[in-house]
Amino acid sequence: MGASRLWLRKNLGGVHGEIEKKCSEKLILKNGHVRLQLRGGVTAVFTCDVGYTIRGSNVSHCQTDGHWSAPSPTCIPNDQKCFLAEIETILLHSGKSISINCSRDMSIENGHIFWVANSTNVKTTFINQDILMATTTIPGIYTCLMYTSSEISIVRTVNIISSDPLFTPKSLEECSMSFRNITSNISLDLGSNLSISCEVFPQPAKLSWLKNGKVLYINNEPHSSHFLNIPNVQKSDEGNYTCIAHTHFPQCTKTKSVIVKIETPSEMISNFACGQPVKSVRRWRRVIDGVRAASLSAPWMGMMTIEQEPPFCGCSLITQKWVVTAAHCFRSSIKGNSTFLSPEIVHRKVRVKFGKQLRRQFEVDEVVRSIRTLVIYPEFGLMPTARNVANEHDIALIELDKPVMFQPSVLPVCLPPPGFMQSIPTGSLGVVTGWGRVSVRDSVMAQTLQEAYLPLVNNSVCQQNSNYVITDNMICAGYAESYRPDTCSGDSGGPFVLKQLNSWFLIGVVSWGEGCSNPLKYGIYTKVERYVPWIQSVILKNP
């Protein structure tokens, strides 16, 4: 996992020997590289050469049964992001049918298949798993797709053309419409503006809109624009909005539906409790290594970026508009002198994102906010003190420019009550999440949100092996052994949470460490419990 913490260092000389004993199959990646790591087991990390994009899983683990958890991916040129199967043309007389074999001259052993016709799931008869009975009642493009746990691929594409005069190759081409935007659910605050896109390519002959199955009228006229805009939405604007695109041929239409939910302030707060993900996720993995976090398992996790740059720190949502992070995330250097980012840069350039799983890609449920106010703890020092204390009081509060709406992917974490940590014994497992480094040897950053279980360690034990003073304002966690889970570069400011009484509490903020997963070097986290009174006072002064 992994600005100042999440990773480790270890000699990888024995990796190949370990593989030969466990997983005999040799991994090869054309137009790319395979890097092998020993991380509580053998892991292969795949990267593509410049100019190529990976297709499939970028990580595979050597399993106890002697097989890899995922097949080797492929590297495709950037100008060929999608492999297109050769389109075969089949002419059928009206009323006739034909059986189409998905695999044709290849076998399908390790995947599941399904057919789509004109980008819609086929509702005709299957002879067996990969043979479809097609008729002229649904002419057009039939595509067989195969999916595995790691990818979806096109196996075969067939163009069924009816010999009837109504359907010609030209008309079928005109029927191949697709929507530019596939959003299916929208949640809005009461009084905000609703905008739904119905952009279709190629441009259809006609558009029509329905709301809850009835024709939608705007200004007493049936709505027929590519965009639906409703300002100042009210509860009455909730519903299922459907856009229907028509061509000149009555047999060719495409529909897109969007469910709109309007949230009132009381609903936004009362429907959700802190520290309780809506989706119950079984975190079955104790600690062997950092693993991909399950979707919706850490809805309080935030990502901080500067404009279009990669994320530089994590953060934790605690209310609709307040966020906790590390003070050192905003440290800067001007002409060799340490300082903080200016309020103007923070407000204008820094963005805070929630509802994220992927590091770089845009996600449908993500929420983006600017920073209205940055409050750094007054006693935080830019440099280690004379008594060799690093990052003392490493905590900051962020007020968002406007509140977020609570939803399954965006929820707050609980703040610990007074005396909370006194009841938590040493060795208890907390969970840390982040998009930081996932490699000791280079700067490979996590492309998806990672999580790891870390045990609490007594501060005195950490102090025995540290070059810096560990104070009562800090929490120590991790493992004495190298190459075990730890926080590293890119994870700073992120949450260290612990579950008590079915709720997750923010007990630490990722702060600092001496290397990443070095032996006898633990991760250090700001002890949030010590700062709860300050957090509450800041929020009360800025309602």
C-alpha positions as CSV (number, residue, x, y, z in Angstrom):
1,M,0.0,0.0,0.0
2,G,1.2,3.2,0.3
3,A,3.1,11.5,1.2
4,S,5.2,9.9,3.8
5,R,4.3,6.3,4.6
6,L,2.9,2.8,3.3
7,W,5.7,0.2,2.3
8,L,8.9,-1.9,3.0
9,R,12.4,-3.2,1.9
10,K,13.7,-6.7,1.4
11,N,16.1,-8.7,-0.7
12,L,14.2,-10.4,-3.5
13,G,17.0,-12.8,-4.5
14,G,15.0,-15.9,-3.5
15,V,11.8,-15.1,-5.4
16,H,12.6,-17.3,-8.4
17,G,13.5,-20.2,-6.3
18,E,10.3,-19.8,-4.3
19,I,8.3,-19.8,-7.6
20,E,9.9,-22.9,-8.9
21,K,8.9,-24.8,-5.7
22,K,5.3,-23.5,-5.7
23,C,4.1,-22.3,-9.1
24,S,5.9,-23.9,-12.0
25,E,4.1,-22.1,-14.8
26,K,6.4,-19.4,-16.3
27,L,4.8,-15.9,-16.6
28,I,5.6,-14.0,-19.8
29,L,4.3,-10.6,-20.8
30,K,4.9,-9.5,-24.4
31,N,5.6,-5.8,-24.7
32,G,5.9,-5.6,-20.9
33,H,7.7,-6.7,-17.8
34,V,7.0,-9.2,-15.0
35,R,8.3,-8.2,-11.6
36,L,8.3,-10.8,-8.9
37,Q,7.9,-10.0,-5.2
38,L,8.0,-11.9,-1.9
39,R,5.2,-10.4,0.1
40,G,3.9,-13.0,2.5
41,G,4.0,-15.3,-0.6
42,V,5.0,-14.9,-4.2
43,T,3.4,-12.1,-6.2
44,A,3.8,-11.2,-9.8
45,V,3.3,-7.5,-10.8
46,F,2.8,-6.8,-14.5
47,T,3.6,-3.5,-16.2
48,C,3.5,-2.6,-19.9
49,D,6.1,-0.8,-22.0
50,V,5.5,2.9,-22.9
51,G,2.9,3.1,-25.6
52,Y,1.0,0.1,-24.4
53,T,-2.0,-0.4,-22.0
54,I,-2.5,-3.4,-19.8
55,R,-5.5,-5.6,-20.5
56,G,-6.4,-7.9,-17.6
57,S,-5.2,-8.1,-14.0
58,N,-1.9,-6.4,-13.2
59,V,-1.3,-8.6,-10.2
60,S,-1.2,-12.4,-9.8
61,H,-0.5,-14.4,-6.7
62,C,1.1,-17.8,-6.4
63,Q,-1.5,-20.0,-4.7
64,T,-1.0,-22.9,-2.4
65,D,-2.5,-25.3,-5.1
66,G,0.5,-24.4,-7.4
67,H,-1.4,-22.2,-9.7
68,W,-1.4,-18.5,-10.3
69,S,-4.5,-16.6,-9.1
70,A,-4.9,-14.8,-12.4
71,P,-3.6,-15.5,-15.9
72,S,-1.0,-13.2,-17.5
73,P,-2.5,-10.1,-18.9
74,T,-1.8,-8.7,-22.4
75,C,-0.3,-5.3,-23.4
76,I,-2.1,-3.7,-26.3
77,P,-1.1,-0.5,-28.2
78,N,-2.6,2.7,-26.8
79,D,-4.3,3.2,-30.2
80,Q,-6.0,-0.2,-29.9
81,K,-7.7,-0.1,-26.5
82,C,-10.3,-2.6,-27.5
83,F,-9.8,-5.7,-29.6
84,L,-12.5,-5.9,-32.3
85,A,-13.4,-9.4,-33.4
86,E,-13.8,-9.8,-37.2
87,I,-17.4,-9.2,-38.2
88,E,-19.0,-12.0,-40.2
89,T,-22.0,-11.3,-42.3
90,I,-24.9,-13.9,-42.5
91,L,-27.9,-13.4,-44.8
92,L,-31.2,-15.0,-43.6
93,H,-34.5,-15.2,-45.3
94,S,-37.5,-14.0,-43.4
95,G,-38.8,-16.6,-40.9
96,K,-35.6,-18.6,-41.0
97,S,-33.2,-19.3,-38.1
98,I,-29.6,-20.2,-37.6
99,S,-27.5,-21.6,-34.8
100,I,-24.4,-19.5,-34.0
101,N,-21.5,-21.2,-32.2
102,C,-19.7,-18.7,-30.0
103,S,-16.3,-20.4,-30.0
104,R,-16.3,-21.3,-33.7
105,D,-12.8,-23.0,-34.0
106,M,-11.7,-22.4,-30.3
107,S,-12.8,-23.9,-27.0
108,I,-14.0,-22.0,-24.0
109,E,-12.9,-23.6,-20.9
110,N,-12.1,-21.1,-18.2
111,G,-14.7,-18.4,-18.8
112,H,-18.4,-17.8,-18.9
113,I,-20.1,-16.5,-22.1
114,F,-23.1,-14.4,-23.0
115,W,-24.6,-13.0,-26.2
116,V,-25.7,-9.5,-26.9
117,A,-27.7,-8.3,-30.0
118,N,-27.4,-4.6,-31.0
119,S,-25.8,-3.9,-27.5
120,T,-28.8,-5.5,-25.7
121,N,-28.9,-8.8,-23.9
122,V,-30.3,-11.5,-26.2
123,K,-33.6,-13.0,-25.2
124,T,-33.7,-15.8,-27.7
125,T,-33.1,-19.5,-27.1
126,F,-29.8,-21.1,-26.2
127,I,-29.1,-24.6,-27.5
128,N,-26.2,-24.9,-25.0
129,Q,-23.8,-22.7,-23.2
130,D,-22.1,-21.2,-26.3
131,I,-24.6,-21.8,-29.2
132,L,-27.3,-19.3,-29.8
133,M,-30.4,-19.8,-32.0
134,A,-30.8,-16.5,-34.0
135,T,-33.7,-15.5,-36.2
136,T,-34.6,-12.6,-38.5
137,T,-36.9,-11.1,-35.8
138,I,-33.9,-9.5,-34.3
139,P,-31.5,-8.7,-37.2
140,G,-28.3,-6.8,-36.5
141,I,-24.9,-7.3,-34.8
142,Y,-24.7,-10.3,-32.5
143,T,-21.6,-10.4,-30.2
144,C,-20.4,-13.2,-28.0
145,L,-18.6,-12.1,-24.9
146,M,-16.5,-14.2,-22.6
147,Y,-15.8,-13.1,-19.0
148,T,-13.5,-14.4,-16.4
149,S,-12.7,-13.1,-12.9
150,S,-10.3,-10.6,-14.4
151,E,-11.5,-9.5,-17.9
152,I,-14.1,-9.5,-20.5
153,S,-13.2,-10.3,-24.2
154,I,-15.0,-10.4,-27.5
155,V,-15.0,-13.9,-28.9
156,R,-17.1,-13.6,-32.0
157,T,-19.2,-11.0,-33.8
158,V,-21.8,-11.8,-36.5
159,N,-24.0,-9.5,-38.5
160,I,-27.4,-11.1,-39.1
161,I,-29.1,-9.5,-42.2
162,S,-32.6,-10.2,-43.2
163,S,-33.3,-10.6,-46.9
164,D,-36.4,-8.5,-46.6
165,P,-36.2,-5.2,-48.4
166,L,-36.9,-3.2,-45.2
167,F,-33.5,-4.3,-43.7
168,T,-30.5,-3.5,-45.8
169,P,-26.9,-3.3,-44.7
170,K,-27.2,0.5,-44.7
171,S,-30.2,0.4,-42.4
172,L,-28.4,-2.0,-40.0
173,E,-25.5,0.4,-39.8
174,E,-27.8,3.2,-38.9
175,C,-29.3,1.0,-36.2
176,S,-25.9,0.7,-34.4
177,M,-26.5,3.5,-32.0
178,S,-24.8,4.0,-28.6
179,F,-25.1,6.4,-25.7
180,R,-22.1,8.5,-24.8
181,N,-23.0,8.5,-21.1
182,I,-24.2,5.4,-19.2
183,T,-25.0,6.9,-15.8
184,S,-27.9,5.0,-14.3
185,N,-28.5,6.6,-10.9
186,I,-28.3,10.2,-9.7
187,S,-28.7,11.5,-6.2
188,L,-29.1,15.2,-5.7
189,D,-29.6,17.7,-2.8
190,L,-33.0,19.4,-2.6
191,G,-32.8,22.6,-4.6
192,S,-29.9,21.7,-6.8
193,N,-29.9,21.4,-10.6
194,L,-30.6,18.1,-12.5
195,S,-28.9,17.5,-15.8
196,I,-29.2,14.2,-17.7
197,S,-27.5,13.6,-21.0
198,C,-29.0,11.6,-23.9
199,E,-26.2,12.1,-26.4
200,V,-26.4,9.3,-29.0
201,F,-23.9,8.3,-31.7
202,P,-24.7,8.4,-34.6
203,Q,-27.3,11.2,-34.1
204,P,-30.8,9.7,-34.2
205,A,-33.7,10.9,-36.2
206,K,-35.8,11.6,-33.1
207,L,-35.6,11.6,-29.3
208,S,-38.4,11.3,-26.8
209,W,-38.4,11.3,-23.0
210,L,-40.6,9.5,-20.4
211,K,-40.9,10.0,-16.7
212,N,-42.1,6.9,-14.8
213,G,-43.4,5.5,-18.1
214,K,-45.3,8.7,-19.2
215,V,-44.4,11.3,-21.8
216,L,-42.3,14.0,-20.2
217,Y,-43.6,17.5,-20.9
218,I,-41.4,20.6,-20.5
219,N,-43.1,24.0,-21.0
220,N,-46.2,22.1,-22.2
221,E,-44.3,20.4,-25.0
222,P,-43.0,16.8,-25.2
223,H,-39.3,17.0,-24.4
224,S,-37.1,16.0,-27.3
225,S,-33.7,17.5,-26.6
226,H,-30.4,15.6,-26.1
227,F,-30.2,17.1,-22.6
228,L,-32.7,17.2,-19.8
229,N,-32.1,20.2,-17.4
230,I,-34.3,20.8,-14.4
231,P,-33.3,23.7,-12.1
232,N,-34.1,23.8,-8.3
233,V,-35.2,20.2,-8.1
234,Q,-37.9,19.2,-5.6
235,K,-39.1,15.9,-4.2
236,S,-41.7,15.7,-7.0
237,D,-38.8,15.5,-9.5
238,E,-37.8,12.1,-8.3
239,G,-38.4,9.2,-10.6
240,N,-37.3,7.0,-13.5
241,Y,-36.4,9.1,-16.5
242,T,-36.1,7.3,-19.8
243,C,-34.7,8.6,-23.1
244,I,-35.7,6.8,-26.3
245,A,-33.6,7.3,-29.5
246,H,-35.3,6.5,-32.8
247,T,-34.0,6.0,-36.3
248,H,-35.9,6.2,-39.5
249,F,-36.7,2.5,-39.1
250,P,-39.3,1.6,-36.5
251,Q,-37.6,-1.6,-35.6
252,C,-34.5,0.3,-34.4
253,T,-34.7,2.1,-31.0
254,K,-32.4,2.5,-28.1
255,T,-33.4,3.4,-24.5
256,K,-31.5,4.7,-21.5
257,S,-33.0,5.0,-18.0
258,V,-31.8,7.1,-15.1
259,I,-33.2,6.8,-11.6
260,V,-33.2,10.2,-9.9
261,K,-33.3,10.5,-6.1
262,I,-33.7,13.8,-4.3
263,E,-32.3,14.0,-0.8
264,T,-33.6,16.4,1.9
265,P,-31.1,17.6,4.6
266,S,-32.8,15.5,7.2
267,E,-32.6,12.3,5.1
268,M,-29.0,13.0,4.3
269,I,-28.1,12.8,8.0
270,S,-30.7,10.4,9.6
271,N,-30.4,7.6,7.1
272,F,-26.7,6.9,7.9
273,A,-24.6,6.4,11.0
274,C,-20.9,7.1,11.4
275,G,-18.5,4.2,11.0
276,Q,-21.1,1.8,9.5
277,P,-20.7,0.9,5.8
278,V,-24.0,0.2,4.2
279,K,-22.5,-2.9,2.6
280,S,-21.4,-5.5,5.1
281,V,-18.0,-6.6,4.0
282,R,-16.3,-9.6,5.5
283,R,-12.6,-8.7,5.9
284,W,-11.5,-12.3,5.9
285,R,-7.9,-11.6,5.3
286,R,-5.9,-11.0,8.4
287,V,-2.4,-9.9,7.7
288,I,-0.2,-11.4,5.1
289,D,0.0,-8.3,2.9
290,G,-1.9,-5.3,1.8
291,V,-4.8,-6.3,-0.5
292,R,-7.3,-4.6,-2.6
293,A,-10.0,-3.0,-0.5
294,A,-13.5,-4.3,-1.1
295,S,-15.9,-1.8,-2.7
296,L,-17.9,0.3,-0.2
297,S,-15.8,-1.1,2.7
298,A,-14.1,2.3,3.5
299,P,-16.7,5.0,2.5
300,W,-15.0,7.6,4.6
301,M,-11.7,7.3,2.6
302,G,-10.8,10.5,0.7
303,M,-8.2,11.3,-1.9
304,M,-6.4,14.7,-2.2
305,T,-5.1,15.8,-5.5
306,I,-3.7,19.0,-7.0
307,E,-5.5,19.7,-10.3
308,Q,-4.8,16.9,-12.7
309,E,-1.8,15.5,-10.8
310,P,-1.9,12.0,-9.0
311,P,-3.2,11.9,-5.4
312,F,-0.6,13.2,-2.9
313,C,-2.4,12.3,0.4
314,G,-5.4,10.6,1.9
315,C,-8.0,11.9,4.4
316,S,-11.1,10.8,6.3
317,L,-14.6,12.2,6.2
318,I,-16.0,12.9,9.7
319,T,-19.1,15.1,8.9
320,Q,-20.8,16.3,5.7
321,K,-18.3,19.1,5.3
322,W,-15.3,18.3,7.6
323,V,-12.3,16.1,6.9
324,V,-9.4,15.0,9.0
325,T,-5.9,14.6,7.4
326,A,-2.2,15.0,8.3
327,A,-0.7,18.5,8.7
328,H,2.5,17.6,6.9
329,C,0.5,16.9,3.7
330,F,0.4,20.7,3.2
331,R,4.1,21.2,3.9
332,S,6.0,22.9,1.1
333,S,9.5,24.3,0.4
334,I,10.4,27.7,-1.0
335,K,14.0,28.4,-1.7
336,G,15.0,25.7,0.7
337,N,12.8,27.0,3.5
338,S,10.0,24.8,4.9
339,T,6.6,26.4,4.8
340,F,2.9,25.6,4.1
341,L,1.0,25.8,0.9
342,S,-0.6,29.2,0.6
343,P,-4.4,29.4,1.3
344,E,-4.9,30.7,-2.2
345,I,-3.2,27.6,-3.7
346,V,-5.1,25.2,-1.3
347,H,-8.4,26.8,-2.2
348,R,-7.8,27.1,-6.0
349,K,-5.9,23.9,-6.8
350,V,-6.4,21.2,-4.2
351,R,-9.4,18.8,-4.8
352,V,-10.8,16.3,-2.3
353,K,-12.5,13.2,-3.8
354,F,-14.7,10.7,-2.1
355,G,-16.4,7.5,-3.4
356,K,-13.2,6.4,-5.0
357,Q,-11.7,3.0,-5.6
358,L,-9.5,3.7,-8.7
359,R,-6.5,5.9,-8.5
360,R,-6.7,7.7,-11.8
361,Q,-9.9,6.8,-13.6
362,F,-13.2,8.8,-13.2
363,E,-15.9,6.8,-11.4
364,V,-19.6,7.3,-11.6
365,D,-20.1,7.7,-7.8
366,E,-17.2,9.9,-7.1
367,V,-17.7,13.2,-5.3
368,V,-15.3,16.1,-5.8
369,R,-15.0,19.1,-3.6
370,S,-12.7,22.1,-3.2
371,I,-11.3,23.3,0.2
372,R,-12.9,26.3,1.8
373,T,-10.8,26.3,5.0
374,L,-7.6,24.5,6.0
375,V,-7.0,24.5,9.8
376,I,-3.6,23.1,10.8
377,Y,-3.1,22.2,14.5
378,P,-1.4,25.3,16.0
379,E,1.4,23.4,17.6
380,F,2.5,21.4,14.6
381,G,6.1,22.0,13.7
382,L,7.5,22.1,10.2
383,M,10.8,20.5,11.3
384,P,11.9,18.0,14.0
385,T,12.3,19.7,17.4
386,A,15.5,20.0,19.3
387,R,14.6,16.9,21.3
388,N,14.3,15.0,18.0
389,V,10.5,14.8,17.8
390,A,9.3,14.4,14.2
391,N,5.8,15.4,13.1
392,E,4.4,16.1,16.6
393,H,0.7,17.1,16.4
394,D,0.5,16.0,12.8
395,I,-3.2,16.6,12.2
396,A,-5.2,19.1,10.2
397,L,-8.9,19.8,9.5
398,I,-10.4,20.6,6.1
399,E,-13.7,22.4,5.6
400,L,-15.2,21.5,2.2
401,D,-16.6,24.2,-0.1
402,K,-20.0,22.5,0.1
403,P,-21.4,19.6,2.0
404,V,-21.3,16.0,0.6
405,M,-24.4,14.0,0.4
406,F,-24.2,10.8,2.4
407,Q,-24.6,7.7,0.2
408,P,-23.3,4.1,0.4
409,S,-20.0,5.2,-1.2
410,V,-19.6,8.4,0.9
411,L,-20.1,8.0,4.7
412,P,-18.3,9.4,7.8
413,V,-16.1,7.5,10.2
414,C,-16.6,7.9,14.0
415,L,-14.4,9.9,16.2
416,P,-13.2,8.0,19.3
417,P,-14.7,9.1,22.7
418,P,-12.6,10.0,25.7
419,G,-10.7,7.0,27.1
420,F,-11.3,4.9,24.0
421,M,-7.7,3.8,23.5
422,Q,-7.4,2.7,27.2
423,S,-9.8,-0.1,26.5
424,I,-8.0,-1.3,23.4
425,P,-5.2,-3.9,24.2
426,T,-1.9,-4.0,22.5
427,G,-2.0,-6.4,19.5
428,S,-5.5,-5.4,18.5
429,L,-5.9,-5.1,14.7
430,G,-6.7,-1.9,13.0
431,V,-7.2,-1.3,9.2
432,V,-5.2,1.2,7.2
433,T,-6.2,2.2,3.6
434,G,-4.5,4.2,0.9
435,W,-3.3,4.5,-2.7
436,G,0.4,4.7,-1.8
437,R,3.4,2.7,-2.9
438,V,3.1,-1.0,-3.3
439,S,6.7,-1.7,-4.1
440,V,9.8,-1.3,-2.0
441,R,12.2,-1.4,-4.9
442,D,10.6,1.2,-7.1
443,S,7.8,3.8,-7.0
444,V,4.9,1.7,-8.2
445,M,1.8,3.2,-6.7
446,A,-1.5,1.4,-6.1
447,Q,-4.0,1.7,-8.9
448,T,-6.9,0.6,-6.7
449,L,-7.5,1.3,-3.0
450,Q,-5.5,-1.0,-0.8
451,E,-6.1,-2.1,2.8
452,A,-4.0,-3.9,5.4
453,Y,-4.5,-5.1,8.9
454,L,-1.9,-3.8,11.4
455,P,-1.6,-4.7,15.1
456,L,-1.2,-2.0,17.7
457,V,2.3,-2.0,19.3
458,N,3.3,-0.5,22.6
459,N,5.0,2.9,22.2
460,S,7.9,1.8,24.4
461,V,8.6,-1.1,22.1
462,C,8.7,1.2,19.1
463,Q,10.9,3.7,20.9
464,Q,13.6,1.1,21.5
465,N,14.2,0.8,17.8
466,S,13.5,4.4,16.6
467,N,15.8,7.3,16.0
468,Y,13.1,9.7,16.9
469,V,11.0,10.4,20.0
470,I,7.6,8.7,20.0
471,T,5.3,10.8,22.2
472,D,1.9,10.1,23.8
473,N,0.3,12.0,20.9
474,M,1.3,9.1,18.6
475,I,0.2,5.5,18.0
476,C,2.6,2.8,16.9
477,A,1.4,-0.1,14.7
478,G,2.8,-2.7,12.4
479,Y,5.3,-5.7,12.4
480,A,8.8,-6.2,13.5
481,E,9.6,-8.3,10.4
482,S,10.4,-6.7,7.1
483,Y,8.2,-7.2,4.1
484,R,5.0,-7.3,6.1
485,P,2.2,-4.8,5.6
486,D,3.0,-1.1,6.4
487,T,2.1,2.4,5.2
488,C,4.4,4.1,2.7
489,S,4.8,7.1,0.4
490,G,1.4,8.3,-0.8
491,D,-0.6,7.1,2.2
492,S,-0.1,10.1,4.5
493,G,-3.1,11.6,6.0
494,G,-5.2,8.5,5.5
495,P,-7.2,6.7,8.1
496,F,-6.2,4.0,10.6
497,V,-9.5,2.7,11.9
498,L,-10.5,0.1,14.5
499,K,-13.9,-1.6,14.9
500,Q,-15.7,-1.6,18.2
501,L,-19.4,-2.3,18.9
502,N,-20.1,-2.7,15.1
503,S,-18.7,0.8,14.3
504,W,-15.4,1.9,12.9
505,F,-13.5,4.5,14.8
506,L,-10.7,6.8,13.5
507,I,-7.9,6.1,15.9
508,G,-5.0,7.3,13.8
509,V,-3.8,9.4,10.9
510,V,-1.0,8.1,8.8
511,S,2.0,10.3,9.8
512,W,5.6,9.0,9.5
513,G,8.0,6.1,9.6
514,E,11.6,5.2,9.1
515,G,11.5,3.6,5.7
516,C,8.7,1.3,4.6
517,S,8.4,-2.1,6.3
518,N,12.0,-2.1,7.5
519,P,12.8,-4.6,10.2
520,L,12.0,-3.4,13.7
521,K,10.7,-0.1,12.3
522,Y,7.0,0.5,12.8
523,G,4.5,2.9,11.3
524,I,3.6,6.0,13.4
525,Y,0.1,7.5,13.4
526,T,-1.3,10.7,15.0
527,K,-3.4,9.6,18.0
528,V,-6.8,11.1,17.1
529,E,-8.3,10.7,20.5
530,R,-6.0,13.4,21.9
531,Y,-7.3,15.9,19.4
532,V,-11.1,15.3,19.5
533,P,-11.8,18.3,21.8
534,W,-9.8,20.6,19.3
535,I,-11.7,19.1,16.3
536,Q,-15.0,19.7,18.0
537,S,-14.1,23.3,18.9
538,V,-13.0,24.1,15.3
539,I,-16.3,22.7,13.9
540,L,-18.4,24.6,16.4
541,K,-16.6,27.9,15.5
542,N,-17.3,27.3,11.8
543,P,-20.9,26.0,11.6
